[in-house]
Structures are given as C-alpha cells and as structure tokens.
Amino acid sequence: MHQGPDQDRPLLMIPGPVEVSPAVREAYAVPPPSHRVPELIESFGRALGMMRRVWRAGEGSQPFVLAGGGTAGMEMAALNLVAAGERAVLVETGFFSRRMAEMLRRAGAHVTVVPAAAGDAPAAGRVAEALAEARRMGPVKALFVTHVDTSTGVLIDPGPLLALAREHGALSVVDGVCSAAGEEFRTAEWGADVFLTASQKALSLPPGLALMVAGDAALAAREALPSPPPLYLDWQAWRPIMRAYEEGTPSYFSTPATNLVVALEAGLAEILADGVEARVERHRRAARALRAAWGALGLNPVPARTELIANTLSALRLPPGVDLRILLGRIKEHGVIVAAGIHPDVEGGYFRVGHMGWTVTRPELLRRTVDAVARALADCGHGPGPGPAVAALEGEPD
Ligand SMILES: *Cc1c(COP(=O)(O)O)cnc(C)c1O
C-alpha cells in the first residue's frame, strides 16, 4: 500500500484541505503565541506585505486576514461593497458562484446571474450583455466572478471580465479560493478590486483563514455604504488592526488565529522563494502531465472545453459502470484520498482530484496519486492499470 508523506496515513489529494510542506507544519506546531508579543506582530506584518506580492497587488492596497473559511471571505467582500437595493452581476460557473449569489440576495441586493451549464462558463459577450442590460435599470455596483470553480474544475479567464466591469463602472470581486498561487492572477494589472482566497487551497496551509486584498476603489466603496456591514466582517473595523500589525504595534479587535498567522508567513515565504510565476508554472506543468495520465486511463474531464480545464484540480467523469463510492474507497485503500463531485447537475457522476500547493513541487506525490487512481479503476474493471498512466504522467512512450 502506498502511503502519504508520513508513511503512516493516506495522501490527501482533495480540492482543499491539501498537504502542507514540512516548513509550514513546523511553523504551525508552535505553542499558541499571544497576539500581542512582538514576534507574532512582526510575523503578521511580514505576512501582510507578502500577500501584496503573491496577489500582485498595488503597494497601497489593503490585505485582510480573518479567522474563518473562504465562505467568510466571500461574505466579507460582498457585504463591504454591496448594500440592500443595489445591483450586482454574477458570472455563474458552479456551486460557489451560486453560494455568492445567495449571499448577495440575503443582503437585499438585486442580482443578475449570467448562467452557464455545469462544466461550462458564459462567454465574455454574454457577460457584457448582462452588464449593459442591468445598467439600464440602474448603476451596477459590482461584478462577481469565480476564477476556478472547485465543483466542476472550470477555470475562467478573468482579465476580459474585469475590463468589462470597469467599462460599466462596476467594481469587481474575484473568488480566487481555488486559484490564488495556483493560477496566474495579476490583481493590479488586471484591475481586480478584491481578490480573495482561503488558506487550505493552493496557498497550501491548514484550513482556518480567509484572506483578501482590497484596492482603493473597494475601500472607498465601503466608506460610502449607506449602512455598515456585520461588525466581524467590516473592513473599517479590521483596517486599523491590519495597519497596526504592519507598523509593528499591538492591536486588538478579535483574537487572530495566531498559529495560522505564523504558518501563513512560512507558506507565503516558500511561495515567494520559488517565485509566484514559477509556482504557477509548476501547477500548469503538473496539470498537463495529469491530463495525459487521465487520458491514458480513459477518464474524461467535466469541463466542456480544454481551455476551461483548471490547473489546480481535475474533475473527472466516472466511466460507465463504475460506482463512485466503491472507486473512492479503492483509491483510498491504495493510499490516496480524492473527493466526490458536488455539482448536482453533472450527469453520470464524477470525482475530483486536487493538485495544488506544495504537492505540485513533489513529482513523487503526483505519481502516487495516478498510481492509486489507476489501480482502483483496474480493480473496478476499467482502464489499463498503472503502467501506461504513470508513463503518460512522466511523458514517456509506452
Ligand atoms: C473552497 C472554496 C470556497 C469555500 O471555502 P471554505 O473555506 O470551504 O468556506 C469558496 N470558493 C471557492 C472557489 C472554493 O474553492
């Protein structure tokens, strides 16, 4: 049986949480620091500075680090920008964009959803039409997009959509929970007003932090809101705290997840030591090799077109006659944990393999993953077994 990096547990290859590096585990495992000691404050301050670099955001932009999941980050972004009665346009690509639409509706916003079938994304032209149409009824406050939809493995090209938002006088929010540090994203250059993520995906940290960087226009929009958002999610409440950490002074609004903050600094330092571009390129290379391996196993992707396939995870259709629960159980017996699909509209069933963060720097972990999936499929009477799949992964002729 093949084992995880510790040799005593299966390898975790789901779309978050993901395996973390030894350096991150070590940083996280310290006795819980006080949020008022200089070492923690300095670590927090350095992490905030590094976020601007990983996000490729402007010097004047404001990073926020909040104890909570990606969902808390989505809600923070939405509620600091859009008030009851205001209008938002949302590009639907799956489960998480539907969640964002629900948040906006609960906040009393008028939401125009630009729909797409499961595994697909709306064309930019459709988004342009929706913005123009919504605008005829009143100003559009913000456009919401999901960079990688984790339910279907669909990757969109955010640049043109962000440009459309600007043309229509709308702010832009990008849910980069399954993409930040795994897919190319240039916050300043592409003009995203908020780019948000969570710790347990491509940043390769334990779960528990929502992270985002907001630009000037977004911060100004919060100041101009007719009524404040919920206190815990309020940028105005957190901004002085984040500033204090960067200035090296103690400050308190709500106790930060101090172990996670120490781990955040370690994880971002690793990414920056590699180089953001190099880290993204590693994800591209890993995804390309895995696509070859899945092809050798006769597995078809959920995304409707090749250019929509994400580099941070694979969503793979079940071969006919293969039972999902049995397959996932067999993959685990072969030493790797992968995830079931979660989009209700994908017919015939599918499963998901996360390949983001530290694991893409370790070819042997990708090899173990392909080996386990291939063996499990063979156990279920499908595919050629691990030999051809591992050969395809490594680019070798059969
Ligand atoms: C995982 C994920 C979320 C939700 O994050 P949680 O930490 O589970 O709350 C939101 N959006 C996307 C794109 C995700 O992949």
The ligand as a Tripos MOL2 file, in Angstrom:
@<TRIPOS>MOLECULE
LIG
   15    15     1     0     0
SMALL
NO_CHARGES

@<TRIPOS>ATOM
      1 C1        -13.3670   26.0640   -1.1620 C.3       1 LIG1
      2 C2        -13.9880   27.2130   -1.8700 C.ar      1 LIG1
      3 C3        -14.8230   28.1320   -1.2210 C.ar      1 LIG1
      4 C4        -15.2540   27.9450    0.2040 C.3       1 LIG1
      5 O1        -14.2080   27.9250    1.1090 O.3       1 LIG1
      6 P1        -14.4840   27.3500    2.5780 P.3       1 LIG1
      7 O2        -13.1570   27.5220    3.2530 O.co2     1 LIG1
      8 O3        -14.8840   25.9210    2.4240 O.co2     1 LIG1
      9 O4        -15.5470   28.1710    3.1970 O.co2     1 LIG1
     10 C5        -15.2900   29.1970   -1.9430 C.ar      1 LIG1
     11 N1        -14.9920   29.3680   -3.2370 N.ar      1 LIG1
     12 C6        -14.2170   28.5080   -3.8970 C.ar      1 LIG1
     13 C7        -13.9050   28.7610   -5.3380 C.3       1 LIG1
     14 C8        -13.6740   27.4020   -3.2380 C.ar      1 LIG1
     15 O5        -12.8970   26.5510   -3.8920 O.3       1 LIG1
@<TRIPOS>BOND
     1     1     2 1
     2     2     3 ar
     3     2    14 ar
     4     3     4 1
     5     3    10 ar
     6     4     5 1
     7     5     6 1
     8     6     7 2
     9     6     8 1
    10     6     9 1
    11    10    11 ar
    12    11    12 ar
    13    12    13 1
    14    12    14 ar
    15    14    15 1
@<TRIPOS>SUBSTRUCTURE
     1 LIG1         1 GROUP 0 **** ****
